Each structure stands twice: as structure tokens, then as C-alpha cells.
């Protein structure tokens, strides 16, 4: 967790991050769509998506630099 009390997905390796996202997705599918827990978990899932996007962006940028 970081100082704001949210889990720091940046501390996970790629495999662990994907496993956590799979678990969150399964829980989201089981929750009532308009429940508070669904909203909270959905927000957390969005943060994990941002982490995945940042990793992909960084990997792509690194690859592009290597091709020059």
C-alpha cells in the first residue's frame, strides 16, 4: 500500500499484476453492479489498468529507441 492507503500495483511484477487483475475481475463479475464494493473494486481495477498501460507505454518507447 502507498501512503494514501491504496495498493501500489507498481510493486508487483508483471505476472503477479496479471494474477491480481484476474482475481479482481472474477470478484467484480460476482458482485452486484451498483453495490459500494463493486464501485470500490472497479476503481481499484482502473488503477491497475493505468499501471498496465504505463508499463506497455514504457516497453514500447524502449523498443522504439532501440530500433533507431
HTML snippet that shows the backbone in 3Dmol.js (N, CA, C, O; Angstrom):
<script src="https://3Dmol.org/build/3Dmol-min.js"></script>
<div id="view" style="width:600px;height:400px;position:relative"></div>
<script>
const pdb = `
ATOM      1  N   UNK A   1       0.839  -1.182   0.000  1.00  0.00           N
ATOM      2  CA  UNK A   1       0.000   0.000   0.000  1.00  0.00           C
ATOM      3  C   UNK A   1       0.879   1.238   0.000  1.00  0.00           C
ATOM      4  O   UNK A   1       1.983   1.240   0.544  1.00  0.00           O
ATOM      5  N   UNK A   2       0.364   2.291  -0.622  1.00  0.00           N
ATOM      6  CA  UNK A   2       1.095   3.542  -0.582  1.00  0.00           C
ATOM      7  C   UNK A   2       0.583   4.403   0.567  1.00  0.00           C
ATOM      8  O   UNK A   2      -0.243   3.954   1.361  1.00  0.00           O
ATOM      9  N   UNK A   3       1.066   5.625   0.656  1.00  0.00           N
ATOM     10  CA  UNK A   3       0.704   6.471   1.790  1.00  0.00           C
ATOM     11  C   UNK A   3      -0.767   6.864   1.810  1.00  0.00           C
ATOM     12  O   UNK A   3      -1.288   7.219   2.867  1.00  0.00           O
ATOM     13  N   UNK A   4      -1.447   6.809   0.674  1.00  0.00           N
ATOM     14  CA  UNK A   4      -2.870   7.154   0.643  1.00  0.00           C
ATOM     15  C   UNK A   4      -3.758   5.975   1.021  1.00  0.00           C
ATOM     16  O   UNK A   4      -4.982   6.104   1.063  1.00  0.00           O
ATOM     17  N   UNK A   5      -3.137   4.812   1.299  1.00  0.00           N
ATOM     18  CA  UNK A   5      -3.904   3.641   1.689  1.00  0.00           C
ATOM     19  C   UNK A   5      -4.306   2.756   0.526  1.00  0.00           C
ATOM     20  O   UNK A   5      -4.960   1.732   0.725  1.00  0.00           O
ATOM     21  N   UNK A   6      -3.922   3.137  -0.696  1.00  0.00           N
ATOM     22  CA  UNK A   6      -4.240   2.323  -1.867  1.00  0.00           C
ATOM     23  C   UNK A   6      -3.086   1.375  -2.153  1.00  0.00           C
ATOM     24  O   UNK A   6      -1.930   1.674  -1.854  1.00  0.00           O
ATOM     25  N   UNK A   7      -3.413   0.238  -2.733  1.00  0.00           N
ATOM     26  CA  UNK A   7      -2.397  -0.740  -3.095  1.00  0.00           C
ATOM     27  C   UNK A   7      -1.522  -0.176  -4.204  1.00  0.00           C
ATOM     28  O   UNK A   7      -2.029   0.441  -5.141  1.00  0.00           O
ATOM     29  N   UNK A   8      -0.220  -0.380  -4.107  1.00  0.00           N
ATOM     30  CA  UNK A   8       0.727   0.102  -5.106  1.00  0.00           C
ATOM     31  C   UNK A   8       1.001  -1.018  -6.099  1.00  0.00           C
ATOM     32  O   UNK A   8       1.834  -1.890  -5.849  1.00  0.00           O
ATOM     33  N   UNK A   9       0.301  -0.992  -7.219  1.00  0.00           N
ATOM     34  CA  UNK A   9       0.453  -2.037  -8.225  1.00  0.00           C
ATOM     35  C   UNK A   9       1.842  -2.017  -8.852  1.00  0.00           C
ATOM     36  O   UNK A   9       2.286  -3.024  -9.404  1.00  0.00           O
ATOM     37  N   UNK A  10       2.526  -0.891  -8.772  1.00  0.00           N
ATOM     38  CA  UNK A  10       3.869  -0.780  -9.321  1.00  0.00           C
ATOM     39  C   UNK A  10       4.878  -1.677  -8.625  1.00  0.00           C
ATOM     40  O   UNK A  10       5.953  -1.935  -9.166  1.00  0.00           O
ATOM     41  N   UNK A  11       4.553  -2.147  -7.452  1.00  0.00           N
ATOM     42  CA  UNK A  11       5.469  -3.019  -6.706  1.00  0.00           C
ATOM     43  C   UNK A  11       5.379  -4.471  -7.159  1.00  0.00           C
ATOM     44  O   UNK A  11       6.223  -5.284  -6.784  1.00  0.00           O
ATOM     45  N   UNK A  12       4.373  -4.809  -7.956  1.00  0.00           N
ATOM     46  CA  UNK A  12       4.190  -6.184  -8.424  1.00  0.00           C
ATOM     47  C   UNK A  12       4.934  -6.407  -9.731  1.00  0.00           C
ATOM     48  O   UNK A  12       5.046  -5.499 -10.555  1.00  0.00           O
ATOM     49  N   UNK A  13       5.446  -7.627  -9.918  1.00  0.00           N
ATOM     50  CA  UNK A  13       5.993  -7.946 -11.235  1.00  0.00           C
ATOM     51  C   UNK A  13       4.815  -8.198 -12.185  1.00  0.00           C
ATOM     52  O   UNK A  13       3.663  -8.260 -11.754  1.00  0.00           O
ATOM     53  N   UNK A  14       5.113  -8.340 -13.459  1.00  0.00           N
ATOM     54  CA  UNK A  14       4.053  -8.466 -14.464  1.00  0.00           C
ATOM     55  C   UNK A  14       3.116  -9.637 -14.176  1.00  0.00           C
ATOM     56  O   UNK A  14       1.896  -9.493 -14.253  1.00  0.00           O
ATOM     57  N   UNK A  15       3.681 -10.785 -13.847  1.00  0.00           N
ATOM     58  CA  UNK A  15       2.869 -11.971 -13.592  1.00  0.00           C
ATOM     59  C   UNK A  15       1.943 -11.762 -12.406  1.00  0.00           C
ATOM     60  O   UNK A  15       0.755 -12.077 -12.481  1.00  0.00           O
ATOM     61  N   UNK A  16       2.470 -11.239 -11.326  1.00  0.00           N
ATOM     62  CA  UNK A  16       1.655 -11.002 -10.130  1.00  0.00           C
ATOM     63  C   UNK A  16       0.555  -9.983 -10.414  1.00  0.00           C
ATOM     64  O   UNK A  16      -0.570 -10.136  -9.938  1.00  0.00           O
ATOM     65  N   UNK A  17       0.871  -8.953 -11.184  1.00  0.00           N
ATOM     66  CA  UNK A  17      -0.132  -7.943 -11.527  1.00  0.00           C
ATOM     67  C   UNK A  17      -1.277  -8.568 -12.327  1.00  0.00           C
ATOM     68  O   UNK A  17      -2.447  -8.279 -12.075  1.00  0.00           O
ATOM     69  N   UNK A  18      -0.942  -9.409 -13.271  1.00  0.00           N
ATOM     70  CA  UNK A  18      -1.987 -10.062 -14.073  1.00  0.00           C
ATOM     71  C   UNK A  18      -2.841 -11.001 -13.220  1.00  0.00           C
ATOM     72  O   UNK A  18      -4.050 -11.099 -13.430  1.00  0.00           O
ATOM     73  N   UNK A  19      -2.233 -11.679 -12.277  1.00  0.00           N
ATOM     74  CA  UNK A  19      -2.985 -12.574 -11.384  1.00  0.00           C
ATOM     75  C   UNK A  19      -3.939 -11.775 -10.508  1.00  0.00           C
ATOM     76  O   UNK A  19      -5.098 -12.155 -10.343  1.00  0.00           O
ATOM     77  N   UNK A  20      -3.456 -10.673  -9.946  1.00  0.00           N
ATOM     78  CA  UNK A  20      -4.314  -9.827  -9.105  1.00  0.00           C
ATOM     79  C   UNK A  20      -5.484  -9.285  -9.926  1.00  0.00           C
ATOM     80  O   UNK A  20      -6.618  -9.254  -9.447  1.00  0.00           O
ATOM     81  N   UNK A  21      -5.212  -8.859 -11.158  1.00  0.00           N
ATOM     82  CA  UNK A  21      -6.291  -8.339 -12.014  1.00  0.00           C
ATOM     83  C   UNK A  21      -7.319  -9.430 -12.328  1.00  0.00           C
ATOM     84  O   UNK A  21      -8.520  -9.162 -12.359  1.00  0.00           O
ATOM     85  N   UNK A  22      -6.854 -10.642 -12.558  1.00  0.00           N
ATOM     86  CA  UNK A  22      -7.762 -11.758 -12.820  1.00  0.00           C
ATOM     87  C   UNK A  22      -8.671 -12.003 -11.611  1.00  0.00           C
ATOM     88  O   UNK A  22      -9.871 -12.236 -11.759  1.00  0.00           O
ATOM     89  N   UNK A  23      -8.085 -11.945 -10.427  1.00  0.00           N
ATOM     90  CA  UNK A  23      -8.873 -12.134  -9.204  1.00  0.00           C
ATOM     91  C   UNK A  23      -9.889 -11.002  -9.024  1.00  0.00           C
ATOM     92  O   UNK A  23     -11.040 -11.250  -8.665  1.00  0.00           O
ATOM     93  N   UNK A  24      -9.465  -9.775  -9.272  1.00  0.00           N
ATOM     94  CA  UNK A  24     -10.391  -8.647  -9.152  1.00  0.00           C
ATOM     95  C   UNK A  24     -11.532  -8.761 -10.163  1.00  0.00           C
ATOM     96  O   UNK A  24     -12.690  -8.505  -9.834  1.00  0.00           O
ATOM     97  N   UNK A  25     -11.196  -9.147 -11.392  1.00  0.00           N
ATOM     98  CA  UNK A  25     -12.208  -9.300 -12.437  1.00  0.00           C
ATOM     99  C   UNK A  25     -13.245 -10.349 -12.040  1.00  0.00           C
ATOM    100  O   UNK A  25     -14.444 -10.144 -12.226  1.00  0.00           O
ATOM    101  N   UNK A  26     -12.780 -11.468 -11.495  1.00  0.00           N
ATOM    102  CA  UNK A  26     -13.695 -12.528 -11.064  1.00  0.00           C
ATOM    103  C   UNK A  26     -14.607 -12.019  -9.947  1.00  0.00           C
ATOM    104  O   UNK A  26     -15.806 -12.300  -9.941  1.00  0.00           O
ATOM    105  N   UNK A  27     -14.038 -11.274  -9.010  1.00  0.00           N
ATOM    106  CA  UNK A  27     -14.860 -10.732  -7.924  1.00  0.00           C
ATOM    107  C   UNK A  27     -15.859  -9.711  -8.453  1.00  0.00           C
ATOM    108  O   UNK A  27     -17.012  -9.691  -8.023  1.00  0.00           O
ATOM    109  N   UNK A  28     -15.425  -8.861  -9.386  1.00  0.00           N
ATOM    110  CA  UNK A  28     -16.338  -7.869  -9.966  1.00  0.00           C
ATOM    111  C   UNK A  28     -17.537  -8.543 -10.634  1.00  0.00           C
ATOM    112  O   UNK A  28     -18.669  -8.074 -10.513  1.00  0.00           O
ATOM    113  N   UNK A  29     -17.282  -9.631 -11.328  1.00  0.00           N
ATOM    114  CA  UNK A  29     -18.365 -10.343 -12.013  1.00  0.00           C
ATOM    115  C   UNK A  29     -19.366 -10.935 -11.037  1.00  0.00           C
ATOM    116  O   UNK A  29     -20.532 -11.128 -11.382  1.00  0.00           O
ATOM    117  N   UNK A  30     -18.918 -11.226  -9.820  1.00  0.00           N
ATOM    118  CA  UNK A  30     -19.795 -11.842  -8.821  1.00  0.00           C
ATOM    119  C   UNK A  30     -20.562 -10.809  -7.990  1.00  0.00           C
ATOM    120  O   UNK A  30     -21.539 -11.150  -7.323  1.00  0.00           O
ATOM    121  N   UNK A  31     -20.124  -9.557  -8.030  1.00  0.00           N
ATOM    122  CA  UNK A  31     -20.753  -8.515  -7.209  1.00  0.00           C
ATOM    123  C   UNK A  31     -21.947  -7.882  -7.916  1.00  0.00           C
ATOM    124  O   UNK A  31     -22.017  -7.858  -9.145  1.00  0.00           O
ATOM    125  N   UNK A  32     -22.871  -7.377  -7.130  1.00  0.00           N
ATOM    126  CA  UNK A  32     -23.984  -6.607  -7.689  1.00  0.00           C
ATOM    127  C   UNK A  32     -23.410  -5.341  -8.330  1.00  0.00           C
ATOM    128  O   UNK A  32     -22.607  -4.649  -7.703  1.00  0.00           O
ATOM    129  N   UNK A  33     -23.804  -5.030  -9.559  1.00  0.00           N
ATOM    130  CA  UNK A  33     -23.201  -3.919 -10.297  1.00  0.00           C
ATOM    131  C   UNK A  33     -23.274  -2.552  -9.610  1.00  0.00           C
ATOM    132  O   UNK A  33     -22.380  -1.728  -9.804  1.00  0.00           O
ATOM    133  N   UNK A  34     -24.285  -2.298  -8.837  1.00  0.00           N
ATOM    134  CA  UNK A  34     -24.436  -0.975  -8.233  1.00  0.00           C
ATOM    135  C   UNK A  34     -24.075  -0.958  -6.751  1.00  0.00           C
ATOM    136  O   UNK A  34     -24.418  -0.016  -6.036  1.00  0.00           O
ATOM    137  N   UNK A  35     -23.383  -2.000  -6.291  1.00  0.00           N
ATOM    138  CA  UNK A  35     -23.003  -2.053  -4.883  1.00  0.00           C
ATOM    139  C   UNK A  35     -21.776  -1.180  -4.619  1.00  0.00           C
ATOM    140  O   UNK A  35     -21.000  -0.877  -5.525  1.00  0.00           O
ATOM    141  N   UNK A  36     -21.626  -0.794  -3.381  1.00  0.00           N
ATOM    142  CA  UNK A  36     -20.472   0.008  -2.981  1.00  0.00           C
ATOM    143  C   UNK A  36     -19.183  -0.770  -3.223  1.00  0.00           C
ATOM    144  O   UNK A  36     -18.210  -0.207  -3.724  1.00  0.00           O
ATOM    145  N   UNK A  37     -19.161  -2.041  -2.877  1.00  0.00           N
ATOM    146  CA  UNK A  37     -17.960  -2.864  -3.067  1.00  0.00           C
ATOM    147  C   UNK A  37     -17.582  -2.947  -4.543  1.00  0.00           C
ATOM    148  O   UNK A  37     -16.400  -2.925  -4.884  1.00  0.00           O
ATOM    149  N   UNK A  38     -18.582  -3.043  -5.419  1.00  0.00           N
ATOM    150  CA  UNK A  38     -18.310  -3.081  -6.857  1.00  0.00           C
ATOM    151  C   UNK A  38     -17.656  -1.775  -7.300  1.00  0.00           C
ATOM    152  O   UNK A  38     -16.687  -1.785  -8.059  1.00  0.00           O
ATOM    153  N   UNK A  39     -18.181  -0.674  -6.830  1.00  0.00           N
ATOM    154  CA  UNK A  39     -17.617   0.634  -7.193  1.00  0.00           C
ATOM    155  C   UNK A  39     -16.181   0.765  -6.690  1.00  0.00           C
ATOM    156  O   UNK A  39     -15.313   1.251  -7.415  1.00  0.00           O
ATOM    157  N   UNK A  40     -15.929   0.339  -5.464  1.00  0.00           N
ATOM    158  CA  UNK A  40     -14.585   0.415  -4.892  1.00  0.00           C
ATOM    159  C   UNK A  40     -13.608  -0.470  -5.664  1.00  0.00           C
ATOM    160  O   UNK A  40     -12.502  -0.048  -6.001  1.00  0.00           O
ATOM    161  N   UNK A  41     -14.030  -1.693  -5.933  1.00  0.00           N
ATOM    162  CA  UNK A  41     -13.153  -2.631  -6.639  1.00  0.00           C
ATOM    163  C   UNK A  41     -12.949  -2.192  -8.084  1.00  0.00           C
ATOM    164  O   UNK A  41     -11.862  -2.364  -8.637  1.00  0.00           O
ATOM    165  N   UNK A  42     -13.966  -1.635  -8.687  1.00  0.00           N
ATOM    166  CA  UNK A  42     -13.849  -1.139 -10.051  1.00  0.00           C
ATOM    167  C   UNK A  42     -12.832   0.004 -10.122  1.00  0.00           C
ATOM    168  O   UNK A  42     -12.045   0.080 -11.066  1.00  0.00           O
ATOM    169  N   UNK A  43     -12.849   0.881  -9.131  1.00  0.00           N
ATOM    170  CA  UNK A  43     -11.868   1.970  -9.084  1.00  0.00           C
ATOM    171  C   UNK A  43     -10.453   1.410  -8.923  1.00  0.00           C
ATOM    172  O   UNK A  43      -9.514   1.893  -9.555  1.00  0.00           O
ATOM    173  N   UNK A  44     -10.308   0.404  -8.085  1.00  0.00           N
ATOM    174  CA  UNK A  44      -9.003  -0.234  -7.893  1.00  0.00           C
ATOM    175  C   UNK A  44      -8.550  -0.923  -9.182  1.00  0.00           C
ATOM    176  O   UNK A  44      -7.373  -0.865  -9.539  1.00  0.00           O
ATOM    177  N   UNK A  45      -9.472  -1.564  -9.868  1.00  0.00           N
ATOM    178  CA  UNK A  45      -9.161  -2.218 -11.139  1.00  0.00           C
ATOM    179  C   UNK A  45      -8.693  -1.182 -12.166  1.00  0.00           C
ATOM    180  O   UNK A  45      -7.775  -1.439 -12.945  1.00  0.00           O
ATOM    181  N   UNK A  46      -9.337  -0.006 -12.156  1.00  0.00           N
ATOM    182  CA  UNK A  46      -8.930   1.071 -13.060  1.00  0.00           C
ATOM    183  C   UNK A  46      -7.494   1.515 -12.785  1.00  0.00           C
ATOM    184  O   UNK A  46      -6.752   1.815 -13.720  1.00  0.00           O
ATOM    185  N   UNK A  47      -7.097   1.558 -11.516  1.00  0.00           N
ATOM    186  CA  UNK A  47      -5.725   1.914 -11.165  1.00  0.00           C
ATOM    187  C   UNK A  47      -4.762   0.854 -11.703  1.00  0.00           C
ATOM    188  O   UNK A  47      -3.680   1.183 -12.189  1.00  0.00           O
ATOM    189  N   UNK A  48      -5.155  -0.406 -11.616  1.00  0.00           N
ATOM    190  CA  UNK A  48      -4.293  -1.465 -12.147  1.00  0.00           C
ATOM    191  C   UNK A  48      -4.201  -1.377 -13.671  1.00  0.00           C
ATOM    192  O   UNK A  48      -3.162  -1.695 -14.249  1.00  0.00           O
ATOM    193  N   UNK A  49      -5.268  -0.952 -14.314  1.00  0.00           N
ATOM    194  CA  UNK A  49      -5.250  -0.752 -15.766  1.00  0.00           C
ATOM    195  C   UNK A  49      -4.269   0.354 -16.131  1.00  0.00           C
ATOM    196  O   UNK A  49      -3.523   0.229 -17.103  1.00  0.00           O
ATOM    197  N   UNK A  50      -4.266   1.424 -15.366  1.00  0.00           N
ATOM    198  CA  UNK A  50      -3.328   2.516 -15.604  1.00  0.00           C
ATOM    199  C   UNK A  50      -1.883   2.023 -15.470  1.00  0.00           C
ATOM    200  O   UNK A  50      -1.011   2.434 -16.235  1.00  0.00           O
ATOM    201  N   UNK A  51      -1.637   1.151 -14.508  1.00  0.00           N
ATOM    202  CA  UNK A  51      -0.293   0.583 -14.325  1.00  0.00           C
ATOM    203  C   UNK A  51       0.094  -0.266 -15.535  1.00  0.00           C
ATOM    204  O   UNK A  51       1.220  -0.174 -16.023  1.00  0.00           O
ATOM    205  N   UNK A  52      -0.820  -1.080 -16.014  1.00  0.00           N
ATOM    206  CA  UNK A  52      -0.548  -1.909 -17.204  1.00  0.00           C
ATOM    207  C   UNK A  52      -0.270  -1.012 -18.412  1.00  0.00           C
ATOM    208  O   UNK A  52       0.666  -1.261 -19.172  1.00  0.00           O
ATOM    209  N   UNK A  53      -1.073   0.016 -18.585  1.00  0.00           N
ATOM    210  CA  UNK A  53      -0.886   0.935 -19.710  1.00  0.00           C
ATOM    211  C   UNK A  53       0.477   1.619 -19.640  1.00  0.00           C
ATOM    212  O   UNK A  53       1.151   1.772 -20.659  1.00  0.00           O
ATOM    213  N   UNK A  54       0.880   2.029 -18.441  1.00  0.00           N
ATOM    214  CA  UNK A  54       2.181   2.683 -18.270  1.00  0.00           C
ATOM    215  C   UNK A  54       3.320   1.723 -18.580  1.00  0.00           C
ATOM    216  O   UNK A  54       4.300   2.111 -19.216  1.00  0.00           O
ATOM    217  N   UNK A  55       3.206   0.493 -18.144  1.00  0.00           N
ATOM    218  CA  UNK A  55       4.246  -0.499 -18.452  1.00  0.00           C
ATOM    219  C   UNK A  55       4.335  -0.746 -19.951  1.00  0.00           C
ATOM    220  O   UNK A  55       5.430  -0.836 -20.505  1.00  0.00           O
ATOM    221  N   UNK A  56       3.199  -0.855 -20.599  1.00  0.00           N
ATOM    222  CA  UNK A  56       3.182  -1.077 -22.050  1.00  0.00           C
ATOM    223  C   UNK A  56       3.784   0.127 -22.775  1.00  0.00           C
ATOM    224  O   UNK A  56       4.553  -0.038 -23.722  1.00  0.00           O
ATOM    225  N   UNK A  57       3.434   1.340 -22.328  1.00  0.00           N
ATOM    226  CA  UNK A  57       3.975   2.545 -22.951  1.00  0.00           C
ATOM    227  C   UNK A  57       5.497   2.575 -22.802  1.00  0.00           C
ATOM    228  O   UNK A  57       6.212   2.861 -23.763  1.00  0.00           O
ATOM    229  N   UNK A  58       5.985   2.283 -21.609  1.00  0.00           N
ATOM    230  CA  UNK A  58       7.427   2.296 -21.360  1.00  0.00           C
ATOM    231  C   UNK A  58       8.145   1.239 -22.196  1.00  0.00           C
ATOM    232  O   UNK A  58       9.207   1.509 -22.756  1.00  0.00           O
ATOM    233  N   UNK A  59       7.579   0.053 -22.282  1.00  0.00           N
ATOM    234  CA  UNK A  59       8.191  -1.022 -23.081  1.00  0.00           C
ATOM    235  C   UNK A  59       8.205  -0.653 -24.560  1.00  0.00           C
ATOM    236  O   UNK A  59       9.188  -0.908 -25.255  1.00  0.00           O
ATOM    237  N   UNK A  60       7.131  -0.061 -25.038  1.00  0.00           N
ATOM    238  CA  UNK A  60       7.045   0.333 -26.440  1.00  0.00           C
ATOM    239  C   UNK A  60       8.058   1.431 -26.735  1.00  0.00           C
ATOM    240  O   UNK A  60       8.747   1.386 -27.754  1.00  0.00           O
ATOM    241  N   UNK A  61       8.151   2.422 -25.841  1.00  0.00           N
ATOM    242  CA  UNK A  61       9.100   3.515 -26.034  1.00  0.00           C
ATOM    243  C   UNK A  61      10.535   2.989 -26.042  1.00  0.00           C
ATOM    244  O   UNK A  61      11.353   3.423 -26.852  1.00  0.00           O
ATOM    245  N   UNK A  62      10.836   2.065 -25.148  1.00  0.00           N
ATOM    246  CA  UNK A  62      12.178   1.469 -25.101  1.00  0.00           C
ATOM    247  C   UNK A  62      12.486   0.740 -26.406  1.00  0.00           C
ATOM    248  O   UNK A  62      13.580   0.864 -26.958  1.00  0.00           O
ATOM    249  N   UNK A  63      11.517  -0.012 -26.885  1.00  0.00           N
ATOM    250  CA  UNK A  63      11.696  -0.751 -28.139  1.00  0.00           C
ATOM    251  C   UNK A  63      11.919   0.207 -29.301  1.00  0.00           C
ATOM    252  O   UNK A  63      12.765  -0.048 -30.157  1.00  0.00           O
ATOM    253  N   UNK A  64      11.178   1.293 -29.340  1.00  0.00           N
ATOM    254  CA  UNK A  64      11.317   2.273 -30.418  1.00  0.00           C
ATOM    255  C   UNK A  64      12.705   2.925 -30.388  1.00  0.00           C
ATOM    256  O   UNK A  64      13.307   3.155 -31.436  1.00  0.00           O
ATOM    257  N   UNK A  65      13.206   3.219 -29.192  1.00  0.00           N
ATOM    258  CA  UNK A  65      14.548   3.796 -29.071  1.00  0.00           C
ATOM    259  C   UNK A  65      15.611   2.822 -29.574  1.00  0.00           C
ATOM    260  O   UNK A  65      16.604   3.242 -30.168  1.00  0.00           O
ATOM    261  N   UNK A  66      15.409   1.535 -29.343  1.00  0.00           N
ATOM    262  CA  UNK A  66      16.369   0.524 -29.770  1.00  0.00           C
ATOM    263  C   UNK A  66      16.372   0.353 -31.285  1.00  0.00           C
ATOM    264  O   UNK A  66      17.384  -0.049 -31.858  1.00  0.00           O
ATOM    265  N   UNK A  67      15.268   0.649 -31.931  1.00  0.00           N
ATOM    266  CA  UNK A  67      15.170   0.488 -33.378  1.00  0.00           C
ATOM    267  C   UNK A  67      15.776   1.650 -34.136  1.00  0.00           C
ATOM    268  O   UNK A  67      15.976   1.554 -35.347  1.00  0.00           O
ATOM    269  N   UNK A  68      16.069   2.727 -33.468  1.00  0.00           N
ATOM    270  CA  UNK A  68      16.632   3.910 -34.155  1.00  0.00           C
ATOM    271  C   UNK A  68      18.095   3.758 -34.410  1.00  0.00           C
ATOM    272  O   UNK A  68      18.720   4.656 -34.975  1.00  0.00           O
TER     273      UNK A  68
END
`;
const viewer = $3Dmol.createViewer("view");
viewer.addModel(pdb, "pdb");
viewer.setStyle({}, {cartoon: {color: "spectrum"}});
viewer.zoomTo();
viewer.render();
</script>
